[in-house]
Amino acid sequence: MWHQLGNPHATYAALRGIEHQAPEEARRPAVRALTTDLVYGPVALPGLKEYAVRTGAVIA
């Protein structure tokens, strides 16, 4: 929802929450695609690249 509303900070916070509560869910293809969108989006978010590597959304 946050991604569709154009709020990358809230999107990333929600993704970190998913990883914390259910790490396997952060590795689902749809969630990885969302993470990739954030990585290549216009806003730089601290820790996002590391999160993306950890969850398999991008390769280091």
N, CA, C and O atoms as a DFTB+ gen file, in Angstrom:
240 C
 N C O
     1  1       0.821      -1.179       0.000
     2  2       0.000       0.000       0.000
     3  2       0.873       1.254       0.000
     4  3       0.643       2.173      -0.785
     5  1       1.879       1.290       0.884
     6  2       2.718       2.490       0.974
     7  2       3.433       2.765      -0.341
     8  3       3.596       3.919      -0.736
     9  1       3.856       1.711      -1.011
    10  2       4.556       1.878      -2.284
    11  2       3.627       2.509      -3.320
    12  3       4.033       3.402      -4.064
    13  1       2.407       2.050      -3.363
    14  2       1.431       2.602      -4.310
    15  2       1.106       4.055      -3.995
    16  3       0.767       4.826      -4.893
    17  1       1.206       4.429      -2.736
    18  2       0.952       5.810      -2.341
    19  2       2.174       6.709      -2.521
    20  3       2.109       7.916      -2.288
    21  1       3.290       6.105      -2.940
    22  2       4.485       6.892      -3.192
    23  2       5.263       7.269      -1.946
    24  3       5.923       8.307      -1.911
    25  1       5.187       6.425      -0.921
    26  2       5.892       6.706       0.334
    27  2       6.985       5.650       0.543
    28  3       6.746       4.637       1.199
    29  1       8.184       5.881      -0.012
    30  2       9.226       4.867       0.094
    31  2       9.708       4.622       1.521
    32  3      10.093       3.500       1.851
    33  1       9.695       5.642       2.370
    34  2      10.139       5.462       3.751
    35  2       9.222       4.500       4.501
    36  3       9.701       3.609       5.203
    37  1       7.922       4.670       4.360
    38  2       6.965       3.777       5.013
    39  2       7.009       2.380       4.393
    40  3       6.834       1.379       5.088
    41  1       7.242       2.320       3.087
    42  2       7.352       1.028       2.409
    43  2       8.518       0.239       2.974
    44  3       8.386      -0.942       3.294
    45  1       9.659       0.901       3.094
    46  2      10.850       0.237       3.616
    47  2      10.653      -0.174       5.080
    48  3      11.089      -1.251       5.486
    49  1      10.013       0.665       5.854
    50  2       9.734       0.322       7.255
    51  2       8.856      -0.933       7.327
    52  3       9.080      -1.805       8.166
    53  1       7.874      -1.015       6.457
    54  2       7.002      -2.192       6.434
    55  2       7.780      -3.438       6.020
    56  3       7.571      -4.515       6.579
    57  1       8.670      -3.297       5.049
    58  2       9.486      -4.433       4.618
    59  2      10.395      -4.921       5.744
    60  3      10.556      -6.127       5.933
    61  1      10.980      -4.004       6.480
    62  2      11.814      -4.403       7.617
    63  2      10.975      -5.114       8.673
    64  3      11.441      -6.066       9.300
    65  1       9.755      -4.661       8.868
    66  2       8.851      -5.330       9.804
    67  2       8.534      -6.745       9.362
    68  3       8.473      -7.662      10.181
    69  1       8.332      -6.920       8.072
    70  2       8.085      -8.260       7.538
    71  2       9.284      -9.150       7.806
    72  3       9.141     -10.288       8.253
    73  1      10.469      -8.622       7.528
    74  2      11.677      -9.420       7.741
    75  2      11.821      -9.809       9.214
    76  3      12.231     -10.927       9.528
    77  1      11.494      -8.910      10.089
    78  2      11.621      -9.172      11.518
    79  2      10.608     -10.220      11.996
    80  3      10.949     -11.120      12.763
    81  1       9.379     -10.093      11.541
    82  2       8.307     -10.979      12.011
    83  2       8.284     -12.329      11.306
    84  3       8.032     -13.360      11.931
    85  1       8.550     -12.317       9.994
    86  2       8.472     -13.553       9.205
    87  2       9.502     -13.489       8.077
    88  3       9.151     -13.181       6.938
    89  1      10.761     -13.775       8.381
    90  2      11.833     -13.622       7.395
    91  2      11.586     -14.333       6.072
    92  3      11.999     -13.847       5.019
    93  1      10.927     -15.458       6.118
    94  2      10.666     -16.186       4.869
    95  2       9.751     -15.399       3.927
    96  3       9.845     -15.545       2.708
    97  1       8.885     -14.581       4.475
    98  2       7.987     -13.769       3.651
    99  2       8.745     -12.683       2.886
   100  3       8.337     -12.291       1.793
   101  1       9.841     -12.201       3.457
   102  2      10.636     -11.161       2.798
   103  2      11.326     -11.688       1.550
   104  3      11.836     -10.908       0.746
   105  1      11.345     -13.001       1.384
   106  2      12.005     -13.602       0.230
   107  2      11.026     -14.030      -0.856
   108  3      11.429     -14.625      -1.855
   109  1       9.766     -13.736      -0.669
   110  2       8.767     -14.062      -1.699
   111  2       9.029     -13.198      -2.936
   112  3       9.488     -12.063      -2.807
   113  1       8.744     -13.720      -4.124
   114  2       9.021     -12.964      -5.351
   115  2       8.367     -11.580      -5.402
   116  3       9.000     -10.624      -5.848
   117  1       7.141     -11.458      -4.964
   118  2       6.464     -10.154      -5.019
   119  2       7.127      -9.143      -4.072
   120  3       7.237      -7.961      -4.398
   121  1       7.557      -9.607      -2.922
   122  2       8.205      -8.721      -1.955
   123  2       9.594      -8.348      -2.452
   124  3      10.021      -7.205      -2.290
   125  1      10.301      -9.295      -3.054
   126  2      11.609      -8.980      -3.629
   127  2      11.481      -7.977      -4.768
   128  3      12.328      -7.096      -4.911
   129  1      10.437      -8.099      -5.577
   130  2      10.217      -7.135      -6.666
   131  2       9.968      -5.741      -6.099
   132  3      10.478      -4.755      -6.631
   133  1       9.204      -5.656      -5.047
   134  2       8.956      -4.374      -4.385
   135  2      10.261      -3.790      -3.845
   136  3      10.513      -2.592      -3.973
   137  1      11.074      -4.635      -3.251
   138  2      12.367      -4.191      -2.734
   139  2      13.243      -3.666      -3.865
   140  3      13.891      -2.629      -3.722
   141  1      13.262      -4.371      -4.977
   142  2      14.049      -3.928      -6.133
   143  2      13.573      -2.571      -6.631
   144  3      14.389      -1.721      -6.986
   145  1      12.268      -2.363      -6.662
   146  2      11.730      -1.049      -7.049
   147  2      12.282       0.048      -6.153
   148  3      12.644       1.122      -6.633
   149  1      12.347      -0.213      -4.868
   150  2      12.876       0.785      -3.936
   151  2      14.367       1.026      -4.164
   152  3      14.824       2.169      -4.143
   153  1      15.119      -0.045      -4.383
   154  2      16.564       0.087      -4.583
   155  2      16.860       0.981      -5.777
   156  3      17.756       1.824      -5.716
   157  1      16.117       0.804      -6.858
   158  2      16.371       1.564      -8.078
   159  2      15.492       2.804      -8.202
   160  3      15.468       3.450      -9.250
   161  1      14.781       3.133      -7.150
   162  2      13.929       4.324      -7.139
   163  2      14.733       5.587      -6.870
   164  3      15.945       5.527      -6.664
   165  1      14.063       6.717      -6.872
   166  2      14.748       8.003      -6.751
   167  2      15.191       8.380      -5.335
   168  3      15.959       9.327      -5.166
   169  1      14.724       7.657      -4.319
   170  2      15.040       8.014      -2.930
   171  2      16.063       7.029      -2.362
   172  3      15.871       5.815      -2.431
   173  1      17.143       7.558      -1.804
   174  2      18.151       6.715      -1.150
   175  2      17.738       6.492       0.301
   176  3      17.548       7.447       1.054
   177  1      17.604       5.237       0.681
   178  2      17.196       4.887       2.039
   179  2      18.333       4.151       2.733
   180  3      18.843       3.164       2.204
   181  1      18.732       4.615       3.903
   182  2      19.829       3.973       4.630
   183  2      19.521       2.504       4.946
   184  3      18.470       2.180       5.500
   185  1      20.452       1.634       4.585
   186  2      20.301       0.219       4.882
   187  2      19.511      -0.570       3.854
   188  3      19.430      -1.795       3.947
   189  1      18.928       0.106       2.880
   190  2      18.088      -0.596       1.895
   191  2      18.900      -1.573       1.059
   192  3      18.460      -2.701       0.832
   193  1      20.058      -1.169       0.605
   194  2      20.875      -2.051      -0.230
   195  2      21.226      -3.335       0.530
   196  3      21.150      -4.428      -0.032
   197  1      21.604      -3.207       1.790
   198  2      21.938      -4.377       2.591
   199  2      20.719      -5.278       2.780
   200  3      20.823      -6.503       2.715
   201  1      19.567      -4.656       3.016
   202  2      18.325      -5.423       3.148
   203  2      18.043      -6.181       1.853
   204  3      17.681      -7.357       1.882
   205  1      18.210      -5.507       0.727
   206  2      17.938      -6.114      -0.573
   207  2      18.854      -7.303      -0.824
   208  3      18.406      -8.321      -1.352
   209  1      20.098      -7.199      -0.467
   210  2      21.037      -8.310      -0.623
   211  2      20.651      -9.449       0.317
   212  3      20.631     -10.613      -0.083
   213  1      20.348      -9.112       1.552
   214  2      19.980     -10.116       2.563
   215  2      18.751     -10.927       2.153
   216  3      18.666     -12.122       2.436
   217  1      17.809     -10.276       1.492
   218  2      16.564     -10.957       1.136
   219  2      16.573     -11.526      -0.283
   220  3      15.598     -12.137      -0.721
   221  1      17.683     -11.319      -0.997
   222  2      17.801     -11.895      -2.332
   223  2      17.195     -11.069      -3.437
   224  3      17.049     -11.555      -4.559
   225  1      16.836      -9.822      -3.151
   226  2      16.244      -8.969      -4.178
   227  2      17.288      -8.483      -5.178
   228  3      16.983      -8.299      -6.357
   229  1      18.508      -8.276      -4.716
   230  2      19.622      -7.902      -5.599
   231  2      20.855      -8.706      -5.189
   232  3      20.943      -9.224      -4.076
   233  1      21.781      -8.791      -6.102
   234  2      23.038      -9.492      -5.836
   235  2      24.102      -8.463      -5.498
   236  3      24.204      -7.431      -6.161
   237  1      24.886      -8.734      -4.483
   238  2      25.918      -7.788      -4.020
   239  2      26.968      -7.544      -5.071
   240  3      27.903      -6.777      -4.843
